[in-house]
Amino acid sequence: MTDRPQFEFVSAAACRDARVDNCMEVATNVPGVVALRESAAPGVVIETTPEKWATFVEAVRGGEYDLSA
């Protein structure tokens, strides 16, 4: 079994502001895997496929997860 490369997590530009306490981070550097975590809980990682990630992003863009309502 080959070891998978280490995830390289990044956050959105708005989250790089020191006044922001906790943000979602995404890693796409491992082929075939998209990994998510919260910066406040870096040990908890959720993995999904690029296809499922694309479906989720499309739903967010389409307003399906609008929490301001």
Residue pairs with C-beta under 8 A, 6 or more apart in sequence:
4 30
4 33
5 29
5 30
7 27
7 29
7 30
7 35
7 45
8 27
8 29
9 25
9 26
9 27
9 35
9 37
9 42
10 25
10 26
10 27
11 23
11 24
11 25
11 26
11 39
12 23
12 24
14 20
14 23
15 23
15 24
15 25
15 39
21 40
22 38
22 39
22 40
23 38
23 39
24 36
24 37
24 38
24 39
25 36
25 37
25 38
25 39
25 42
26 34
26 35
26 36
27 33
27 34
27 35
27 36
28 34
28 35
28 50
32 49
32 50
33 47
33 48
33 49
33 50
34 47
34 48
34 49
34 50
34 52
34 53
35 45
35 46
35 47
35 48
36 45
36 46
36 47
36 48
37 43
37 44
37 45
37 46
38 44
48 56
59 65
